[in-house]
Amino acid sequence: MFRLSKRDAMQIKKLLPILLAGLLLSSCQQEPTAKNSKAVEAIAQSKHQWTGIAVSNSNRIFVNFPFWSDNTPVSVAEIVDGKAVPYPTKNWNNRKKPDGFLAVQSVFIDSNNNLWVLDTRNPRFSGVDSIGPVLYRFNLQTDQLVKQYNFNNNHFVQNSYFNDVRIDNEKQTAYITDSGDGALIVLNLKTGNAKRVLNNHPATHAETDYLMINDKMWKNSVDADGIALSPDRKHLFFTALSGHTLYRIPTRALLKTLITDNELAASIDTVMHIPATDGMLFDDKGNLWMGGLENNSINVLQKNGNLVQMVQDSVIRWADSFSKDTAGNILFTTSQIHLQPENKKAYEVIKLKPSRLNPAPLNKILMVITSHGLLGETGDSTGYYLSEVSHAYYTFKEAGFQITFASPEGGKSPIDGKNMKDPLNKKFMTDKTAQKAIQNAIPANEVNPSDYRAIYYAGGHGTMWDFPQNSALQTASKKIYENGGIVSAVCHGPSGLVNIKLSDNNYLVNNKTVAGFTNEEEHAAGLEAVVPFLLESKLKTRGAKFEEAPIFQEKVVSDQRLVTGQNPASAKGAAEQIVRVLTFKNPQ
């Protein structure tokens, strides 16, 4: 019978962490994973799914593995020489021990070089256990636990999932998102007292129950997830994973002990609409780094308020959490949450070198005009309504957006409402750049939706004949909307919306508040018997909640990234609303 000597047994005991690391990490070779290997580099790989990452001020790298399946042998690890070594010890990672890690979702390193570990205590999303969520603080000089914070039933519910955390050492406060039952948790690190806020507010809850990632549906509804504390610690930024709106709230409001829910809610700012992201991170320059889940990208909200795409690459398979090293490089994990097991590759830690990336501004708007020039069987001419183009065009241009014109057929389009007493109409008709662009409109079937953050349908009676049945425009609008962009239309332009169905098979306008040319206005124009349908009536049959102002008065409505205007008088207001939701002039 084979027996181990005492010495051999001791040697094996010493090697166990390294052997376990070999199981965790399938490869750690620093091989290029993108065309520009100098800018995008995989520095570690694992067979097991990780989510969180944290880098210390001495460039130690920590990761965590969520307890989403039995194939998760370790909760927290440090990457040492490319190997994932259980941290702080193997015993801490023994899930059978009640005083160890169970279901860790994130790790974070604060300005004092402490490692914070957030344990959901909700294994496999089966519900929070009897201990409840726990936040741990480890001293990275000694690798010892310094403090443990527990939460009571006032701070979480059964399906809570404490997701991400940020630490303000100056104010001795921790901020936590609950992605299982949308809310923010504010923890006083001195007293250990906590409070749960914005529990029933839309800003902390999912906006949708699906995302379209590389044109495939990922069906899930995840509440407040990504979180970031501004460098001056004056604002907390947050967003729902299943959503496209970035919010911020003043930390002074969160820290108040006597503040009503309504007062707290009133202090929330909508920063802008964004591509869906999981984690977020402010760099040392005040730029906010985010994922672009829909198209394998990394985006940055720059300090000046501009949104840019830093990189898009197939290796960015769900950018999960972000951290930065002392050289200013950005590191993030790929967790591949959206992929089926058979389509997954190795999970990676990717390092980006910002100075070697070429950011592309996400500032393009597609303006759509009609190609149709006949007013039914009247023999009269029609086309796009000039002021609905000119007023929007110059609003977008002045805000710094790039504009592309498109139409169902492409090329030059007929014009209606050519009032040269309108100064913007006159300017537009004599503007060589504008005229070159609109007279060379691209055909709808050549539009690449991923190029645009918004699509704007200008009106004019001609739209009623060629917008509703144009499948290319419907597809472009659907993709722009599902990528976190804006769909907008003015006057008769909403005729282009009536047949758009989203990937969940619901009409885009269903259950949304909209405006458009009213039945009363069509009657006043004497064309209710000429147009193929009444726009107001058709929108209502699609489930829209139609709102209207008095006849021919301005009316602009914005609802869930759908911006609509009632008539020509609403064109400028609609364009201004689009600019508001796509830009933010004071990100900090």
Rosetta blueprint (number, residue, H / E / L):
1 M L
2 F L
3 R L
4 L L
5 S L
6 K H
7 R H
8 D H
9 A H
10 M H
11 Q H
12 I H
13 K H
14 K H
15 L H
16 L H
17 P H
18 I H
19 L H
20 L H
21 A H
22 G H
23 L H
24 L H
25 L L
26 S L
27 S E
28 C L
29 Q L
30 Q L
31 E L
32 P E
33 T L
34 A L
35 K L
36 N L
37 S L
38 K L
39 A L
40 V E
41 E E
42 A E
43 I E
44 A E
45 Q E
46 S E
47 K L
48 H L
49 Q L
50 W L
51 T L
52 G L
53 I E
54 A E
55 V E
56 S L
57 N L
58 S L
59 N L
60 R L
61 I E
62 F E
63 V E
64 N E
65 F L
66 P L
67 F L
68 W L
69 S L
70 D L
71 N L
72 T L
73 P L
74 V L
75 S L
76 V E
77 A E
78 E E
79 I E
80 V E
81 D L
82 G L
83 K E
84 A E
85 V E
86 P E
87 Y L
88 P L
89 T L
90 K L
91 N H
92 W H
93 N H
94 N L
95 R L
96 K L
97 K L
98 P L
99 D L
100 G L
101 F L
102 L L
103 A L
104 V E
105 Q E
106 S E
107 V E
108 F E
109 I E
110 D L
111 S L
112 N L
113 N L
114 N E
115 L E
116 W E
117 V E
118 L E
119 D E
120 T L
121 R L
122 N L
123 P H
124 R H
125 F H
126 S L
127 G L
128 V L
129 D L
130 S L
131 I L
132 G L
133 P L
134 V E
135 L E
136 Y E
137 R E
138 F E
139 N E
140 L L
141 Q L
142 T L
143 D L
144 Q E
145 L E
146 V E
147 K E
148 Q E
149 Y E
150 N E
151 F L
152 N L
153 N L
154 N L
155 H L
156 F L
157 V L
158 Q L
159 N L
160 S L
161 Y L
162 F E
163 N E
164 D E
165 V E
166 R E
167 I E
168 D E
169 N L
170 E L
171 K L
172 Q L
173 T E
174 A E
175 Y E
176 I E
177 T E
178 D E
179 S L
180 G L
181 D L
182 G L
183 A E
184 L E
185 I E
186 V E
187 L E
188 N E
189 L L
190 K L
191 T L
192 G L
193 N L
194 A E
195 K E
196 R E
197 V E
198 L L
199 N L
200 N L
201 H L
202 P H
203 A H
204 T H
205 H L
206 A L
207 E L
208 T L
209 D L
210 Y E
211 L E
212 M E
213 I E
214 N L
215 D L
216 K E
217 M E
218 W E
219 K E
220 N L
221 S L
222 V L
223 D L
224 A E
225 D E
226 G E
227 I E
228 A E
229 L E
230 S L
231 P L
232 D L
233 R L
234 K L
235 H E
236 L E
237 F E
238 F E
239 T E
240 A E
241 L L
242 S L
243 G L
244 H L
245 T E
246 L E
247 Y E
248 R E
249 I E
250 P E
251 T H
252 R H
253 A H
254 L H
255 L H
256 K L
257 T L
258 L L
259 I L
260 T L
261 D H
262 N H
263 E H
264 L H
265 A H
266 A H
267 S L
268 I L
269 D E
270 T E
271 V E
272 M E
273 H E
274 I L
275 P L
276 A L
277 T L
278 D L
279 G L
280 M E
281 L E
282 F E
283 D L
284 D L
285 K L
286 G L
287 N L
288 L E
289 W E
290 M E
291 G E
292 G E
293 L H
294 E H
295 N H
296 N L
297 S E
298 I E
299 N E
300 V E
301 L E
302 Q L
303 K L
304 N L
305 G L
306 N L
307 L E
308 V E
309 Q E
310 M E
311 V E
312 Q E
313 D L
314 S L
315 V L
316 I L
317 R L
318 W L
319 A E
320 D E
321 S E
322 F E
323 S E
324 K E
325 D L
326 T L
327 A L
328 G L
329 N L
330 I E
331 L E
332 F E
333 T E
334 T E
335 S L
336 Q L
337 I L
338 H L
339 L L
340 Q L
341 P H
342 E H
343 N H
344 K L
345 K L
346 A L
347 Y E
348 E E
349 V E
350 I E
351 K E
352 L E
353 K L
354 P H
355 S H
356 R H
357 L L
358 N L
359 P L
360 A E
361 P E
362 L L
363 N L
364 K E
365 I E
366 L E
367 M E
368 V E
369 I L
370 T L
371 S L
372 H L
373 G L
374 L E
375 L L
376 G L
377 E L
378 T L
379 G L
380 D L
381 S E
382 T L
383 G L
384 Y E
385 Y E
386 L H
387 S H
388 E H
389 V H
390 S H
391 H H
392 A H
393 Y H
394 Y H
395 T H
396 F H
397 K H
398 E H
399 A L
400 G L
401 F L
402 Q E
403 I E
404 T E
405 F E
406 A E
407 S E
408 P L
409 E L
410 G L
411 G E
412 K L
413 S L
414 P L
415 I E
416 D E
417 G L
418 K L
419 N L
420 M L
421 K L
422 D L
423 P H
424 L H
425 N H
426 K H
427 K H
428 F H
429 M H
430 T H
431 D L
432 K H
433 T H
434 A H
435 Q H
436 K H
437 A H
438 I H
439 Q H
440 N L
441 A E
442 I E
443 P E
444 A H
445 N H
446 E H
447 V L
448 N L
449 P H
450 S H
451 D H
452 Y L
453 R L
454 A E
455 I E
456 Y E
457 Y E
458 A L
459 G L
460 G L
461 H L
462 G L
463 T H
464 M H
465 W H
466 D H
467 F L
468 P L
469 Q L
470 N L
471 S H
472 A H
473 L H
474 Q H
475 T H
476 A H
477 S H
478 K H
479 K H
480 I H
481 Y H
482 E H
483 N L
484 G L
485 G L
486 I E
487 V E
488 S E
489 A E
490 V E
491 C L
492 H L
493 G H
494 P H
495 S H
496 G H
497 L L
498 V L
499 N L
500 I L
501 K E
502 L L
503 S L
504 D L
505 N L
506 N L
507 Y E
508 L L
509 V L
510 N L
511 N L
512 K L
513 T E
514 V E
515 A L
516 G L
517 F L
518 T L
519 N H
520 E H
521 E H
522 E H
523 H H
524 A H
525 A L
526 G L
527 L L
528 E L
529 A L
530 V L
531 V L
532 P L
533 F L
534 L L
535 L H
536 E H
537 S H
538 K H
539 L H
540 K H
541 T H
542 R L
543 G L
544 A L
545 K E
546 F E
547 E L
548 E L
549 A L
550 P L
551 I L
552 F L
553 Q L
554 E L
555 K L
556 V E
557 V E
558 S E
559 D E
560 Q L
561 R L
562 L E
563 V E
564 T E
565 G E
566 Q L
567 N L
568 P H
569 A H
570 S H
571 A H
572 K H
573 G H
574 A H
575 A H
576 E H
577 Q H
578 I H
579 V H
580 R H
581 V H
582 L H
583 T L
584 F L
585 K L
586 N L
587 P L
588 Q L
